[in-house]
Amino acid sequence: MRYKMFMFDTECVLDLKTDRIVFPFTKEYLEYQDWITNNPNEYSKLVHKGRDEASWQGLLEEVEEQEDGTFIKKLYHNDYTLWVESEVRLLPNQNYQTHGIQKSYHKDGWVDLIENFRNGLKHGEHTSYDHEGGVTTEGQYKKDKKVGDWFYYFYQQKQIQIHEKYYDNGKVKSRKEFSSQNKLIRDFNYDDSGRLHGQFRDSHNNGELRARGVMKDGKMNGLWVFYYIDGSIEYEIKFDNGKPVDRLIYYGMDGKIKWERKT
């Protein structure tokens, strides 16, 4: 493909051979018209690409060949500030596939995200940043699926807000959430099909424990305890495979049993 179309103006194109913008009613534009006549299939791809990627309205795309034979693909905002810079490779069908490092930029110019790709799929380290270069998210992809440990940090702090673990199939294995005082406020665990399984812990907005128990195959199991916002016990109940059994015991905020009821 010799030309790349501007998404914001289908009358203008980028000539990849000369790296120049071709405007209507110029000598170069006549050459472009000749190219359309002699390469109808390629032109069809160009027009089809412009329609399919209408969501990129306002973006300019260009591809640069490096001295070592590799290619860099760049996407720009409509104010010509760099948006995405990707290492790509040229496929036999003349399309470009992301393969290597991809950087995304904020409109103010700072790096917002660095990702790694293999054969067009996210594969490898994934790191996002704030405007001062501080890490906000870091984790790993494997063939477009999150794997291993993922960390999400409080803004402008290298303090963990969320810690997730993933199975190799991309399903979340566990999720822990922490307060800004580094106190564990939520602890969820899952089986490899995505169902809650294992220890469960949830907290009120003030950080005090709200509920704790065990999940089994997505259902509440065993003794569950629920708490008032001040951390004192509100009620207790047992479950067997999701069904309440035995008694529900309700406590007042003074810690005394107010009533019991069979389930």
C-alpha positions in Angstrom: 0.0 0.0 0.0 1.5 3.3 -1.1 -1.0 5.7 0.4 -2.6 6.2 3.8 -5.9 8.0 4.1 -6.6 10.8 6.6 -9.5 9.8 8.8 -10.6 13.4 9.1 -10.5 14.3 5.4 -10.9 11.6 2.7 -9.8 14.1 0.1 -6.2 14.2 1.5 -3.9 11.2 1.7 -0.3 10.6 2.9 2.1 9.4 0.2 4.2 6.8 2.0 6.8 6.9 -0.8 7.6 10.6 -0.3 6.2 11.0 3.3 4.2 14.0 2.1 0.6 15.0 2.4 -1.2 15.0 -1.0 -3.8 17.7 -1.3 -6.5 18.0 -4.0 -5.8 19.9 -7.3 -2.1 19.4 -7.1 0.3 17.6 -9.5 0.8 14.9 -6.8 -3.0 14.5 -6.6 -3.2 13.6 -10.3 -0.6 10.9 -9.7 -2.8 9.7 -6.9 -5.7 9.6 -9.2 -3.7 7.6 -11.7 -2.7 5.2 -8.9 -6.5 4.7 -8.2 -7.1 3.9 -11.8 -4.2 1.4 -12.0 -4.7 -0.2 -8.5 -8.5 -0.5 -8.0 -8.1 -3.4 -5.5 -5.7 -1.4 -3.4 -7.9 1.6 -3.5 -10.9 -0.5 -2.4 -8.9 -1.5 0.7 -8.0 2.1 1.4 -11.6 3.2 1.3 -12.8 0.2 3.2 -10.2 0.8 5.9 -11.4 4.4 6.3 -15.0 3.3 6.8 -14.2 0.4 9.2 -12.1 2.7 11.4 -14.5 5.5 11.6 -14.1 5.4 15.4 -10.6 6.8 14.7 -12.2 10.0 13.4 -9.8 12.8 13.6 -6.6 10.6 13.6 -3.7 10.6 11.2 -1.9 7.3 10.6 1.6 6.9 9.2 4.1 4.1 9.0 7.9 4.7 8.8 10.4 2.1 7.7 13.6 2.1 9.9 17.1 1.6 8.7 17.1 -1.9 10.0 14.1 -2.8 7.9 11.6 -2.7 10.8 8.5 -0.5 10.8 7.1 2.0 13.3 3.4 2.9 13.0 2.2 6.2 14.5 -1.3 7.5 15.2 -1.9 11.2 15.8 -4.7 13.2 17.4 -6.4 15.8 15.2 -4.1 18.4 16.6 -1.2 16.4 15.3 0.1 15.4 18.8 1.3 11.8 18.9 -1.2 9.3 20.4 0.2 5.8 19.7 3.6 4.6 18.5 3.9 0.9 17.7 6.5 -1.5 16.5 4.8 -3.3 13.6 5.7 -5.8 10.9 4.5 -6.0 7.3 2.4 -9.0 6.5 2.1 -10.7 3.1 -1.3 -9.1 2.6 0.4 -5.7 2.9 -1.3 -4.9 6.2 0.7 -4.0 9.3 0.5 -6.1 12.5 1.6 -4.8 15.9 4.7 -6.9 17.0 6.9 -5.5 19.8 6.5 -2.4 22.0 3.6 -0.1 21.8 3.5 3.3 23.6 0.5 5.5 24.1 0.8 9.2 24.9 -1.4 11.7 26.6 -2.2 14.8 24.6 0.2 16.7 26.8 3.0 14.5 25.5 3.8 12.2 28.5 3.8 8.4 28.2 0.5 7.1 29.4 0.9 3.3 28.7 3.6 0.9 27.5 2.5 -2.5 26.2 4.1 -5.4 24.5 2.6 -7.3 21.5 3.4 -10.6 19.8 1.7 -11.5 16.5 -0.9 -8.7 17.0 -1.8 -9.9 20.6 -0.9 -8.3 23.9 1.9 -10.4 25.3 4.4 -9.4 28.0 4.7 -6.5 30.3 1.9 -3.9 30.6 2.6 -0.6 32.5 0.6 2.6 32.8 1.8 5.9 34.2 0.6 9.2 35.6 1.7 12.6 34.3 4.8 12.6 36.5 6.0 9.2 35.4 4.7 7.3 38.4 3.5 3.8 37.8 -0.3 3.4 38.2 -0.8 -0.2 36.8 1.6 -3.0 36.1 1.0 -6.6 35.1 1.5 -9.2 32.4 -0.4 -10.4 29.3 -0.1 -13.8 27.6 -1.8 -14.0 24.2 -4.2 -11.2 25.0 -5.1 -12.5 28.5 -4.1 -11.2 31.8 -1.9 -13.6 33.8 0.0 -13.7 37.0 0.1 -10.7 39.4 -1.5 -7.3 38.6 -1.0 -4.3 40.7 -3.0 -1.0 40.7 -1.6 1.9 42.7 -3.0 4.9 44.4 -2.5 8.1 42.3 1.0 9.5 42.7 1.9 6.8 45.3 3.7 3.5 45.0 1.2 2.0 47.4 -1.0 -0.9 46.3 -4.7 -0.1 46.0 -5.7 -3.4 44.3 -3.8 -6.7 43.9 -5.2 -9.2 41.5 -3.9 -12.7 40.6 -4.9 -14.4 37.3 -5.1 -18.0 36.1 -3.4 -18.9 32.8 -6.8 -18.9 31.1 -7.2 -15.2 31.9 -9.8 -15.6 34.7 -9.2 -13.7 37.9 -7.9 -15.9 40.8 -8.0 -13.5 43.6 -8.6 -9.8 44.2 -7.5 -7.8 47.3 -8.3 -4.2 47.9 -6.5 -1.9 50.3 -7.3 1.4 51.9 -5.0 4.4 51.6 -3.8 3.4 55.1 -2.7 0.0 53.6 -5.5 -1.9 55.4 -7.0 -4.9 53.7 -10.7 -4.0 53.1 -11.7 -6.6 50.5 -10.5 -10.1 49.8 -12.2 -12.2 47.1 -11.0 -15.5 45.7 -12.2 -17.4 42.6 -12.0 -20.8 40.9 -10.7 -21.0 37.3 -14.2 -20.7 35.9 -14.7 -17.3 37.5 -16.9 -18.3 40.5 -16.2 -17.0 44.0 -14.4 -19.8 45.8 -12.4 -19.6 49.1 -12.1 -16.9 51.7 -14.4 -13.9 51.3 -13.9 -10.6 53.1 -15.7 -7.3 52.6 -15.6 -4.0 54.5 -17.6 -0.9 55.1 -16.5 2.4 53.5 -14.8 3.4 56.7 -12.6 0.3 56.5 -14.3 -1.7 59.3 -15.1 -5.3 58.5 -18.6 -5.8 57.0 -18.7 -9.5 56.2 -16.5 -12.6 56.2 -17.0 -16.2 55.3 -16.2 -18.9 52.8 -17.4 -19.3 49.2 -17.6 -22.7 47.6 -18.2 -23.0 43.9 -19.9 -19.6 43.8 -22.1 -20.3 46.9 -21.9 -19.3 50.5 -20.7 -22.1 52.7 -20.0 -22.6 56.5 -20.3 -19.9 59.1 -20.8 -16.3 57.9 -20.5 -13.3 60.1 -21.8 -9.8 59.3 -20.7 -6.6 61.2 -22.0 -3.2 62.1 -20.1 -0.2 60.8 -18.3 0.1 64.1 -16.9 -3.4 63.7 -19.2 -5.2 66.2 -21.0 -8.4 65.2 -24.5 -7.8 63.7 -25.5 -11.4 62.9 -24.2 -14.9 62.3 -25.6 -17.6 60.0 -24.4 -20.9 58.6 -24.8 -22.0 55.0 -24.5 -25.4 53.3 -23.9 -25.1 49.6 -25.7 -21.8 49.4 -28.6 -22.7 51.6 -29.0 -21.3 55.2 -29.0 -24.0 57.9 -29.3 -24.1 61.7 -30.0 -20.6 63.2 -29.6 -17.0 62.4 -28.4 -15.1 65.5 -28.9 -11.3 65.6 -26.9 -9.1 67.9 -27.5 -5.5 69.1 -24.7 -3.0 69.0 -24.1 -3.7 72.7 -23.0 -7.2 71.8 -26.0 -8.9 73.3 -28.2 -11.4 71.4 -31.4 -9.7 70.4 -33.1 -12.7 68.9 -32.5 -16.1 67.2 -34.4 -17.7 64.4 -34.3 -21.1 62.8 -33.6 -21.1 59.1 
